[in-house]
Amino acid sequence: MRRLVHPLTGLTAWTDYDGTSVVSKVWNGRASLLELEVQGPAGHIEGVGLRLYNPQSHQWNLNWTNSGVGMLDLPMVGEFKDGRGDFYGLDTYEGRRILVRNGFSEITPNSSHFEQAFSADGGKTWETNWIMTFTR
């Protein structure tokens, strides 16, 4: 896992993390619970994600929190299509409202690739700030 140290500042320093994630299927696959625990030079991260499928819209809602916050962020909404999942939502980063994009790609039974990006200009430009490769 790699994270951009100071997103939306123009600085390009990255830091690496290593850890585990556990995903549990809920409601026969219409929901899942993700537990993430990683450690790196910039510290320890514990997070929980709740992913919920909406059968009316055929979209997923991704909900996230970390142990330092203790409450769910606003959900990201999107869908899987052609082997890729793209999800968008609003967030606040260092006091300003931003857009967030999460993408899942290279999905196989034993691995997947994840990238998160922030946009401070309404989606005109995006800065990738979190990259993870999941393997079984």
C-alpha positions as CSV (number, residue, x, y, z in Angstrom):
1,M,0.0,0.0,0.0
2,R,1.2,3.5,-0.8
3,R,-0.2,6.8,0.3
4,L,0.6,10.3,-0.7
5,V,1.9,12.0,2.4
6,H,0.3,15.5,1.8
7,P,-2.6,15.3,-0.7
8,L,-3.7,18.4,-2.5
9,T,-0.5,20.4,-1.7
10,G,1.5,19.8,-4.9
11,L,4.0,17.7,-2.9
12,T,4.8,14.3,-4.3
13,A,6.3,12.3,-1.4
14,W,4.8,8.9,-0.9
15,T,5.0,6.5,2.1
16,D,4.6,2.7,2.1
17,Y,2.4,0.6,4.4
18,D,2.0,-3.1,4.9
19,G,-0.8,-5.0,6.5
20,T,-3.9,-7.0,6.2
21,S,-7.5,-6.7,5.1
22,V,-10.3,-9.1,5.9
23,V,-13.5,-9.0,3.9
24,S,-16.6,-10.8,5.1
25,K,-19.6,-11.5,2.9
26,V,-22.9,-10.4,4.4
27,W,-26.5,-10.9,3.2
28,N,-25.4,-13.6,0.7
29,G,-23.1,-11.2,-1.1
30,R,-25.4,-8.1,-1.2
31,A,-23.1,-6.5,1.4
32,S,-19.6,-6.9,2.8
33,L,-17.6,-5.8,5.7
34,L,-13.9,-4.8,5.2
35,E,-11.5,-4.6,8.1
36,L,-8.1,-3.0,7.3
37,E,-5.1,-2.7,9.5
38,V,-1.8,-1.4,8.1
39,Q,1.5,-0.1,9.5
40,G,4.1,2.1,8.0
41,P,6.6,4.9,8.6
42,A,3.8,7.4,8.9
43,G,1.9,5.4,11.5
44,H,-0.8,2.8,12.1
45,I,-4.2,2.8,10.3
46,E,-7.2,0.8,11.4
47,G,-10.3,1.1,9.2
48,V,-13.6,-0.4,8.6
49,G,-15.6,-0.4,5.4
50,L,-19.3,-1.3,5.0
51,R,-20.3,-2.0,1.4
52,L,-24.0,-2.2,0.6
53,Y,-25.7,-3.2,-2.7
54,N,-28.8,-1.3,-3.7
55,P,-30.9,-3.7,-5.9
56,Q,-33.1,-0.8,-7.2
57,S,-30.2,1.3,-8.6
58,H,-27.8,-1.7,-9.2
59,Q,-25.2,0.3,-7.5
60,W,-23.0,-0.1,-4.4
61,N,-22.6,2.3,-1.5
62,L,-19.2,2.3,0.1
63,N,-19.0,3.5,3.7
64,W,-15.7,4.0,5.5
65,T,-14.3,5.1,8.9
66,N,-11.0,4.7,10.7
67,S,-10.4,4.2,14.4
68,G,-9.3,7.8,14.8
69,V,-12.7,9.1,13.6
70,G,-15.2,6.6,14.8
71,M,-18.1,7.6,12.5
72,L,-18.9,6.7,8.9
73,D,-17.9,9.1,6.1
74,L,-20.5,10.1,3.5
75,P,-21.0,7.1,1.2
76,M,-19.4,6.8,-2.1
77,V,-21.7,5.5,-4.8
78,G,-20.9,3.5,-8.0
79,E,-21.0,0.2,-9.8
80,F,-18.9,-2.5,-11.3
81,K,-18.9,-2.6,-15.1
82,D,-16.6,-4.4,-17.6
83,G,-14.3,-5.7,-14.8
84,R,-13.9,-2.3,-13.1
85,G,-15.6,-0.6,-10.1
86,D,-15.8,3.2,-10.0
87,F,-17.2,5.0,-7.0
88,Y,-17.6,8.8,-6.3
89,G,-18.5,10.8,-3.3
90,L,-18.1,14.1,-1.4
91,D,-15.7,14.5,1.6
92,T,-14.0,17.2,3.6
93,Y,-10.3,17.3,3.6
94,E,-8.4,19.8,5.8
95,G,-11.5,22.0,6.0
96,R,-12.5,22.1,2.4
97,R,-15.1,20.2,0.4
98,I,-13.6,17.8,-2.2
99,L,-14.7,15.0,-4.5
100,V,-13.3,11.5,-3.9
101,R,-13.0,8.7,-6.5
102,N,-12.3,5.1,-5.6
103,G,-11.4,2.6,-8.4
104,F,-11.1,-1.1,-8.3
105,S,-9.4,-2.8,-11.3
106,E,-7.4,-5.9,-12.3
107,I,-10.0,-8.0,-10.3
108,T,-9.2,-11.7,-10.2
109,P,-10.2,-14.4,-7.7
110,N,-6.9,-13.9,-5.9
111,S,-6.1,-10.2,-6.3
112,S,-7.3,-6.7,-7.1
113,H,-5.9,-3.2,-7.5
114,F,-7.3,-0.1,-5.7
115,E,-6.7,3.6,-6.2
116,Q,-8.2,6.6,-4.5
117,A,-8.0,10.1,-5.9
118,F,-9.1,13.6,-4.7
119,S,-10.4,16.5,-6.7
120,A,-10.5,20.0,-5.2
121,D,-11.9,21.6,-8.5
122,G,-15.2,19.8,-9.0
123,G,-13.7,16.9,-10.9
124,K,-11.7,18.8,-13.5
125,T,-8.4,17.3,-12.2
126,W,-7.7,14.3,-10.0
127,E,-4.7,13.5,-7.7
128,T,-4.2,9.9,-6.9
129,N,-3.3,9.6,-3.2
130,W,-3.8,6.0,-2.2
131,I,-2.8,2.8,-4.1
132,M,-3.3,-0.7,-2.8
133,T,-2.8,-4.2,-4.3
134,F,-4.8,-6.9,-2.5
135,T,-3.6,-10.5,-2.7
136,R,-4.9,-13.6,-1.0
